[in-house]
Amino acid sequence: MQRRSPAARILRKAVFALLAAAVASIVAVAALRFLPVPVTAFMFAERLAARAEGKPLDQRQEWVAWEAISPHAAVAVIAAEDQKFPAHDGFDFEAIEKAVTDAQRGRRLRGASTISQQVAKNLFLWSGQSWVRKGLEAWFTVWIEFTWPKRRILEVYLNVAQFGRGTWGVEAASRRFFGKPAARLTRHEAALLAAVLPNPTHYRVVNPGPYVRRRQQWILGQMDSLGGRSLLEGL
C-alpha cells in the first residue's frame, strides 16, 4: 500500500477540519433559530474594553420574545436599516453596488449590510473590515436566511442590536430610556431608538441632537410609506 506524502496528509486533515467547521456552523445557526441569545461577542468586547479603560459599565440586555416587542419597533428598524428586508434573500445587491461605486469615487464609505447580515455579524463574528470576515458574514447570512423565517431574524436583531453604551436589545433600551417594556413603545419612541442605530455609542436617545431628531422624523415618514404595522403581516 502506497503511503500518502506528508503534504497530502496535511491537506486531508485541513479539508476535514474545514468540513467539520462548516457543519458546526450550520448546526449553530439551526439551533439559534429556536434558542434565545443572552450574549454576543460584541457584548463581551464592550465589557473587556470598559475593564481595560477602567471605566464603569452598567451593561444591560434582556431577551424577550417577538410577542413582547411593540410592532412599532420592528417597523422602525426596517425603515431605518433595511427597507427591502421582507423581500430580499439576505443581501441588498443594489445597495452593495452603490457602496462600491461611492468608494471608487472617493466618497464616504456607506453601509450596505442588511438586517440579516448584521445578525450574522453580531452572533458569530467580530468587528472589522477584512475580506475574511466579510466572507464568513456572507456564509452565515446565507444559512440564516435558509433556515430561519424572517420574523425570527427580526426578533433576534431587535434583541442583540446596540442602542447605546451598555444597552443591548430593544427591551433593555426601552426600560433604560423610557422606563417601560418594549411591548409598550410608541411610534415616536421606536423611531428614536432606530435613529441611533448607525452609531449607538455616538448618537444619544436621551437629549438627542439635531441629526438624531431629523433622522427620527425621516424614519417616521418611512414607516408610514412602508405601510406601518401591515408590513409585518407577511413575515
GUBA-143611 format. One line per 3 residues: number of its first residue (from 1); their letters; for each residue z, y, x of N, C-alpha, C. Coordinates in steps of 0.02 Angstrom, whole numbers, padded with zeros to 5 digits, always signed. Example, Ala and Ser with C-alpha at 12.3 -4.5 7.8 and 13.67 -1.06 7.14 Angstrom:
1	as	+00390 -00284 +00660 +00390 -00225 +00615 +00390 -00165 +00660  +00354 -00112 +00642 +00357 -00053 +00684 +00394 +00002 +00645
# end
This chain:
1	mqr	+00000 -00060 +00043 +00000 +00000 +00000 +00000 +00062 +00044  -00045 +00107 +00027 -00051 +00167 +00068 +00003 +00217 +00049  +00038 +00241 +00098 +00091 +00290 +00086 +00062 +00359 +00076
4	rsp	+00093 +00397 +00031 +00072 +00466 +00021 +00095 +00508 +00081  +00056 +00558 +00096 +00074 +00603 +00151 +00133 +00647 +00129  +00170 +00676 +00177 +00225 +00721 +00158 +00201 +00778 +00114
7	aar	+00142 +00805 +00128 +00117 +00860 +00087 +00104 +00838 +00015  +00078 +00777 +00007 +00064 +00750 -00060 +00129 +00740 -00098  +00181 +00714 -00063 +00246 +00703 -00095 +00277 +00770 -00118
10	ilr	+00272 +00820 -00075 +00299 +00886 -00092 +00262 +00915 -00152  +00195 +00908 -00152 +00155 +00933 -00208 +00174 +00897 -00272  +00183 +00831 -00267 +00201 +00792 -00327 +00268 +00814 -00354
13	kav	+00316 +00825 -00311 +00382 +00849 -00333 +00378 +00918 -00363  +00337 +00960 -00333 +00329 +01028 -00360 +00299 +01027 -00430  +00249 +00984 -00440 +00218 +00978 -00506 +00268 +00953 -00557
16	fal	+00307 +00903 -00539 +00358 +00877 -00585 +00411 +00931 -00600  +00430 +00970 -00549 +00479 +01022 -00560 +00452 +01076 -00608  +00389 +01094 -00600 +00359 +01143 -00645 +00354 +01116 -00716
19	laa	+00336 +01053 -00722 +00332 +01023 -00789 +00400 +01020 -00822  +00451 +01002 -00782 +00519 +00999 -00809 +00543 +01068 -00831  +00528 +01119 -00790 +00547 +01188 -00808 +00511 +01210 -00871
22	ava	+00447 +01193 -00877 +00409 +01212 -00937 +00437 +01179 -00999  +00453 +01115 -00994 +00481 +01079 -01052 +00550 +01108 -01070  +00591 +01122 -01019 +00657 +01151 -01032 +00652 +01219 -01066
25	siv	+00603 +01259 -01045 +00595 +01324 -01076 +00574 +01319 -01149  +00531 +01271 -01164 +00509 +01261 -01233 +00567 +01237 -01276  +00607 +01192 -01249 +00666 +01167 -01285 +00714 +01225 -01299
28	ava	+00725 +01268 -01249 +00770 +01326 -01259 +00744 +01372 -01313  +00679 +01385 -01313 +00650 +01428 -01365 +00660 +01397 -01433  +00646 +01332 -01439 +00652 +01298 -01503 +00725 +01298 -01527
31	alr	+00772 +01289 -01481 +00843 +01289 -01501 +00866 +01356 -01526  +00842 +01410 -01495 +00863 +01477 -01514 +00831 +01501 -01579  +00787 +01460 -01607 +00763 +01476 -01674 +00820 +01470 -01725
34	flp	+00871 +01429 -01708 +00924 +01416 -01756 +00993 +01441 -01733  +01003 +01449 -01667 +01068 +01467 -01640 +01076 +01543 -01633  +01136 +01569 -01645 +01148 +01640 -01631 +01147 +01653 -01556
37	vpv	+01134 +01716 -01538 +01131 +01735 -01467 +01188 +01783 -01453  +01244 +01758 -01428 +01302 +01802 -01418 +01297 +01846 -01356  +01254 +01829 -01308 +01250 +01867 -01246 +01181 +01857 -01215
40	taf	+01158 +01907 -01178 +01094 +01902 -01142 +01104 +01921 -01069  +01053 +01909 -01029 +01057 +01927 -00958 +01064 +02003 -00949  +01035 +02041 -00994 +01038 +02114 -00990 +01110 +02138 -01003
43	mfa	+01145 +02105 -01048 +01215 +02122 -01060 +01257 +02107 -00998  +01245 +02049 -00967 +01281 +02032 -00905 +01266 +02084 -00851  +01203 +02104 -00846 +01184 +02153 -00794 +01220 +02219 -00805
46	erl	+01228 +02239 -00867 +01263 +02302 -00881 +01336 +02296 -00859  +01367 +02239 -00873 +01437 +02229 -00853 +01444 +02232 -00777  +01399 +02197 -00742 +01403 +02196 -00669 +01392 +02265 -00640
49	aar	+01345 +02303 -00668 +01332 +02370 -00643 +01392 +02416 -00653  +01424 +02410 -00712 +01483 +02451 -00726 +01540 +02433 -00678  +01547 +02368 -00665 +01600 +02346 -00619 +01587 +02371 -00548
52	aeg	+01523 +02368 -00527 +01506 +02390 -00460 +01517 +02465 -00452  +01505 +02503 -00505 +01513 +02576 -00503 +01585 +02597 -00517  +01627 +02550 -00537 +01696 +02565 -00553 +01704 +02606 -00616
55	kpl	+01656 +02600 -00662 +01658 +02638 -00724 +01682 +02594 -00781  +01726 +02619 -00824 +01748 +02579 -00882 +01690 +02567 -00930  +01689 +02509 -00961 +01635 +02491 -01007 +01664 +02457 -01068
58	dqr	+01656 +02488 -01125 +01675 +02458 -01188 +01612 +02427 -01219  +01597 +02367 -01198 +01536 +02334 -01220 +01548 +02298 -01287  +01503 +02309 -01334 +01510 +02278 -01400 +01444 +02245 -01420
61	qew	+01451 +02186 -01450 +01395 +02152 -01480 +01423 +02101 -01529  +01397 +02102 -01590 +01420 +02056 -01641 +01360 +02029 -01679  +01350 +01964 -01674 +01292 +01933 -01707 +01302 +01933 -01782
64	vaw	+01250 +01954 -01818 +01251 +01950 -01891 +01185 +01920 -01915  +01188 +01885 -01971 +01128 +01853 -01998 +01082 +01905 -02030  +01021 +01885 -02041 +00971 +01928 -02072 +00996 +01960 -02137
67	eai	+01031 +01921 -02177 +01055 +01945 -02242 +01107 +01999 -02236  +01139 +02005 -02177 +01191 +02055 -02166 +01165 +02118 -02131  +01099 +02126 -02128 +01068 +02184 -02097 +01028 +02222 -02150
70	sph	+01038 +02287 -02153 +01001 +02328 -02201 +00926 +02321 -02190  +00887 +02311 -02242 +00814 +02310 -02234 +00787 +02374 -02202  +00822 +02429 -02212 +00800 +02492 -02181 +00798 +02486 -02105
73	aav	+00846 +02449 -02076 +00848 +02441 -02003 +00788 +02401 -01979  +00770 +02349 -02016 +00712 +02308 -01997 +00647 +02349 -02001  +00639 +02386 -02055 +00579 +02427 -02062 +00576 +02482 -02009
76	avi	+00633 +02510 -01993 +00636 +02565 -01945 +00614 +02542 -01875  +00637 +02484 -01853 +00617 +02461 -01786 +00544 +02441 -01783  +00517 +02415 -01839 +00445 +02400 -01840 +00406 +02465 -01836
79	aae	+00427 +02515 -01875 +00393 +02580 -01875 +00396 +02613 -01806  +00452 +02605 -01772 +00462 +02638 -01707 +00431 +02601 -01649  +00435 +02534 -01650 +00419 +02496 -01590 +00354 +02455 -01595
82	dqk	+00335 +02433 -01655 +00281 +02384 -01658 +00254 +02379 -01729  +00212 +02427 -01748 +00189 +02430 -01818 +00142 +02372 -01837  +00114 +02338 -01788 +00071 +02281 -01802 +00110 +02215 -01802
85	fpa	+00176 +02219 -01797 +00217 +02159 -01791 +00204 +02107 -01845  +00199 +02125 -01909 +00188 +02073 -01960 +00123 +02035 -01952  +00074 +02064 -01918 +00007 +02034 -01916 -00012 +02003 -01849
88	hdg	+00015 +02027 -01793 -00008 +02002 -01729 +00025 +01935 -01711  -00002 +01903 -01659 +00023 +01839 -01635 +00065 +01846 -01572  +00096 +01904 -01565 +00140 +01913 -01507 +00118 +01968 -01460
91	fdf	+00054 +01986 -01462 +00027 +02035 -01415 -00016 +02086 -01453  -00009 +02149 -01434 -00050 +02202 -01462 -00102 +02220 -01409  -00159 +02187 -01411 -00208 +02194 -01358 -00239 +02264 -01357
94	eai	-00242 +02297 -01414 -00267 +02365 -01415 -00220 +02412 -01377  -00154 +02403 -01388 -00105 +02445 -01352 -00106 +02429 -01278  -00115 +02366 -01260 -00118 +02347 -01189 -00178 +02380 -01156
97	eka	-00236 +02379 -01191 -00296 +02409 -01163 -00287 +02484 -01153  -00255 +02518 -01201 -00243 +02589 -01194 -00195 +02604 -01136  -00144 +02561 -01129 -00096 +02571 -01074 -00130 +02564 -01007
100	vtd	-00175 +02514 -01000 -00211 +02504 -00938 -00257 +02563 -00923  -00292 +02586 -00975 -00336 +02644 -00967 -00298 +02706 -00945  -00240 +02718 -00976 -00200 +02776 -00958 -00176 +02771 -00885
103	aqr	-00155 +02710 -00866 -00132 +02701 -00797 -00188 +02713 -00748  -00249 +02691 -00764 -00306 +02702 -00719 -00324 +02776 -00713  -00309 +02814 -00764 -00324 +02885 -00764 -00267 +02927 -00735
106	grr	-00214 +02892 -00712 -00158 +02926 -00681 -00110 +02956 -00730  -00114 +02937 -00793 -00068 +02964 -00842 -00002 +02926 -00840  +00047 +02953 -00876 +00113 +02922 -00879 +00108 +02852 -00908
109	lrg	+00141 +02805 -00875 +00139 +02736 -00897 +00171 +02730 -00966  +00134 +02700 -01013 +00158 +02693 -01081 +00174 +02620 -01095  +00223 +02609 -01138 +00241 +02542 -01155 +00192 +02510 -01203
112	ast	+00180 +02446 -01196 +00135 +02410 -01240 +00166 +02344 -01264  +00231 +02336 -01253 +00264 +02274 -01271 +00278 +02271 -01345  +00263 +02215 -01375 +00279 +02204 -01445 +00352 +02185 -01452
115	isq	+00375 +02182 -01514 +00444 +02159 -01527 +00452 +02088 -01501  +00402 +02046 -01510 +00406 +01977 -01487 +00413 +01974 -01411  +00376 +02015 -01375 +00382 +02017 -01302 +00451 +02043 -01281
118	qva	+00477 +02091 -01317 +00543 +02117 -01300 +00597 +02064 -01311  +00589 +02024 -01363 +00637 +01969 -01375 +00633 +01919 -01317  +00572 +01902 -01297 +00564 +01855 -01241 +00597 +01882 -01178
121	knl	+00587 +01945 -01163 +00617 +01976 -01103 +00692 +01977 -01108  +00719 +01997 -01165 +00792 +02003 -01173 +00827 +01936 -01168  +00796 +01884 -01195 +00829 +01819 -01197 +00823 +01779 -01132
124	flw	+00767 +01785 -01098 +00753 +01738 -01044 +00739 +01769 -00976  +00731 +01835 -00972 +00706 +01864 -00910 +00751 +01920 -00884  +00723 +01962 -00842 +00760 +02015 -00809 +00718 +02078 -00812
127	sgq	+00748 +02134 -00795 +00710 +02197 -00794 +00666 +02200 -00733  +00615 +02242 -00737 +00569 +02249 -00681 +00497 +02246 -00704  +00451 +02258 -00657 +00380 +02261 -00674 +00339 +02219 -00624
130	swv	+00357 +02156 -00615 +00318 +02113 -00571 +00270 +02071 -00612  +00217 +02047 -00579 +00169 +02004 -00614 +00201 +01938 -00634  +00247 +01913 -00593 +00281 +01851 -00609 +00321 +01859 -00674
133	rkg	+00358 +01914 -00679 +00398 +01925 -00740 +00353 +01933 -00801  +00298 +01970 -00793 +00253 +01979 -00850 +00221 +01914 -00871  +00206 +01872 -00822 +00177 +01806 -00838 +00226 +01763 -00876
136	lea	+00289 +01763 -00854 +00340 +01724 -00889 +00353 +01753 -00959  +00350 +01819 -00963 +00360 +01851 -01029 +00305 +01829 -01077  +00243 +01826 -01053 +00188 +01802 -01096 +00199 +01729 -01116
139	wft	+00221 +01688 -01070 +00234 +01617 -01085 +00286 +01610 -01140  +00342 +01644 -01132 +00395 +01638 -01183 +00373 +01670 -01249  +00335 +01724 -01246 +00312 +01756 -01307 +00268 +01708 -01348
142	vwi	+00223 +01673 -01315 +00179 +01625 -01349 +00221 +01573 -01386  +00271 +01546 -01353 +00311 +01492 -01384 +00357 +01519 -01438  +00383 +01580 -01430 +00423 +01611 -01482 +00381 +01620 -01545
145	eft	+00321 +01647 -01537 +00277 +01657 -01595 +00257 +01590 -01626  +00250 +01539 -01586 +00227 +01474 -01610 +00282 +01437 -01648  +00345 +01446 -01626 +00399 +01405 -01654 +00445 +01443 -01702
148	wpk	+00444 +01510 -01700 +00489 +01549 -01743 +00449 +01584 -01798  +00478 +01591 -01858 +00448 +01635 -01907 +00460 +01708 -01888  +00419 +01753 -01914 +00425 +01824 -01897 +00495 +01851 -01914
151	rri	+00522 +01828 -01969 +00588 +01854 -01989 +00641 +01837 -01936  +00636 +01777 -01908 +00684 +01757 -01856 +00676 +01800 -01793  +00614 +01814 -01774 +00602 +01857 -01716 +00635 +01925 -01726
154	lev	+00625 +01953 -01785 +00653 +02018 -01800 +00729 +02016 -01804  +00756 +01962 -01831 +00829 +01954 -01835 +00860 +01953 -01765  +00829 +01915 -01719 +00855 +01912 -01651 +00848 +01980 -01617
157	yln	+00791 +02012 -01625 +00782 +02077 -01594 +00835 +02126 -01617  +00849 +02129 -01680 +00899 +02175 -01706 +00969 +02160 -01681  +00980 +02098 -01660 +01046 +02079 -01635 +01054 +02086 -01560
160	vaq	+00999 +02092 -01523 +01006 +02096 -01450 +00979 +02161 -01420  +00947 +02202 -01460 +00921 +02266 -01434 +00979 +02313 -01416  +00969 +02354 -01366 +01021 +02401 -01345 +01011 +02468 -01380
163	fgr	+01065 +02494 -01408 +01062 +02558 -01444 +01104 +02613 -01411  +01131 +02597 -01353 +01172 +02645 -01316 +01211 +02608 -01263  +01244 +02646 -01219 +01283 +02614 -01166 +01337 +02570 -01197
166	gtw	+01336 +02506 -01180 +01385 +02459 -01205 +01376 +02440 -01278  +01320 +02458 -01308 +01309 +02447 -01379 +01247 +02404 -01389  +01258 +02341 -01406 +01204 +02292 -01412 +01202 +02264 -01483
169	gve	+01145 +02269 -01513 +01137 +02242 -01580 +01152 +02294 -01633  +01119 +02286 -01690 +01125 +02336 -01743 +01194 +02337 -01775  +01229 +02281 -01776 +01295 +02280 -01806 +01344 +02322 -01765
172	aas	+01344 +02310 -01699 +01387 +02349 -01655 +01370 +02423 -01658  +01305 +02438 -01660 +01283 +02508 -01662 +01305 +02542 -01727  +01296 +02507 -01783 +01315 +02536 -01847 +01389 +02549 -01851
175	rrf	+01429 +02503 -01827 +01502 +02512 -01830 +01525 +02565 -01781  +01495 +02567 -01722 +01516 +02616 -01672 +01496 +02687 -01691  +01435 +02696 -01715 +01409 +02764 -01727 +01418 +02789 -01798
178	fgk	+01422 +02742 -01846 +01427 +02763 -01916 +01488 +02736 -01952  +01527 +02693 -01918 +01589 +02668 -01947 +01580 +02622 -02007  +01525 +02584 -02007 +01513 +02538 -02063 +01468 +02481 -02040
181	paa	+01466 +02426 -02078 +01425 +02370 -02058 +01350 +02385 -02064  +01310 +02346 -02029 +01238 +02357 -02029 +01207 +02348 -02098  +01239 +02310 -02141 +01212 +02298 -02208 +01209 +02362 -02249
184	rlt	+01250 +02413 -02230 +01254 +02475 -02269 +01218 +02534 -02237  +01177 +02521 -02187 +01140 +02575 -02155 +01091 +02607 -02204  +01087 +02673 -02203 +01039 +02709 -02244 +00973 +02715 -02206
187	rhe	+00922 +02741 -02239 +00857 +02752 -02208 +00864 +02799 -02148  +00899 +02854 -02158 +00905 +02904 -02105 +00945 +02877 -02045  +00997 +02839 -02059 +01037 +02810 -02005 +00996 +02758 -01966
190	aal	+00959 +02716 -02002 +00918 +02665 -01970 +00864 +02698 -01927  +00834 +02751 -01952 +00782 +02786 -01914 +00812 +02818 -01851  +00872 +02843 -01856 +00905 +02873 -01798 +00920 +02821 -01744
193	laa	+00942 +02762 -01765 +00953 +02708 -01717 +00888 +02689 -01683  +00835 +02681 -01722 +00770 +02662 -01694 +00743 +02716 -01648  +00761 +02778 -01659 +00735 +02833 -01620 +00757 +02831 -01547
196	vlp	+00814 +02799 -01532 +00839 +02797 -01463 +00815 +02735 -01426  +00780 +02689 -01459 +00761 +02626 -01427 +00719 +02633 -01364  +00675 +02682 -01358 +00637 +02686 -01295 +00680 +02692 -01232
199	npt	+00738 +02725 -01239 +00782 +02734 -01181 +00854 +02744 -01207  +00887 +02690 -01228 +00952 +02697 -01261 +01009 +02719 -01217  +01000 +02719 -01152 +01053 +02745 -01108 +01043 +02819 -01092
202	hyr	+00987 +02846 -01113 +00972 +02917 -01102 +00978 +02956 -01167  +00946 +02931 -01220 +00950 +02964 -01285 +01014 +02945 -01321  +01037 +02990 -01365 +01102 +02980 -01397 +01094 +02977 -01473
205	vvn	+01132 +02931 -01503 +01138 +02929 -01576 +01187 +02983 -01599  +01242 +02990 -01563 +01291 +03042 -01578 +01269 +03107 -01547  +01268 +03160 -01586 +01244 +03226 -01563 +01175 +03220 -01530
208	pgp	+01126 +03193 -01566 +01059 +03184 -01536 +01025 +03250 -01521  +00983 +03249 -01470 +00946 +03309 -01451 +00885 +03319 -01495  +00847 +03373 -01484 +00788 +03389 -01524 +00736 +03334 -01524
211	yvr	+00725 +03302 -01466 +00674 +03250 -01463 +00692 +03192 -01508  +00755 +03170 -01507 +00776 +03113 -01548 +00771 +03131 -01622  +00788 +03193 -01640 +00783 +03215 -01710 +00709 +03215 -01732
214	rrq	+00665 +03239 -01689 +00594 +03239 -01707 +00568 +03168 -01714  +00590 +03125 -01670 +00568 +03055 -01673 +00597 +03021 -01736  +00658 +03038 -01754 +00688 +03011 -01815 +00645 +03029 -01875
217	qwi	+00625 +03092 -01880 +00584 +03114 -01936 +00515 +03080 -01936  +00487 +03071 -01877 +00423 +03036 -01872 +00430 +02964 -01896  +00484 +02930 -01876 +00496 +02861 -01896 +00504 +02856 -01972
220	lgq	+00540 +02903 -02001 +00548 +02903 -02074 +00480 +02908 -02109  +00436 +02950 -02082 +00369 +02955 -02111 +00330 +02891 -02103  +00336 +02859 -02046 +00301 +02796 -02034 +00328 +02740 -02078
223	mds	+00393 +02740 -02091 +00422 +02690 -02135 +00391 +02695 -02204  +00383 +02756 -02228 +00351 +02765 -02294 +00278 +02743 -02292  +00243 +02761 -02239 +00171 +02743 -02234 +00161 +02668 -02232
226	lgg	+00208 +02632 -02202 +00202 +02560 -02196 +00223 +02523 -02260  +00250 +02560 -02308 +00268 +02528 -02371 +00343 +02517 -02381  +00383 +02542 -02334 +00456 +02535 -02341 +00477 +02462 -02341
229	rsl	+00524 +02446 -02385 +00552 +02378 -02387 +00500 +02325 -02405  +00447 +02344 -02439 +00395 +02295 -02457 +00362 +02266 -02396  +00367 +02300 -02338 +00338 +02275 -02276 +00368 +02208 -02256
232	leg	+00430 +02196 -02277 +00466 +02136 -02257 +00453 +02075 -02302  +00419 +02086 -02357 +00413 +02033 -02407 +00373 +01973 -02381  +00325 +01985 -02337 +00284 +01930 -02312 +00311 +01897 -02249
235	l	+00367 +01920 -02224 +00393 +01892 -02161 +00428 +01825 -02172
# end
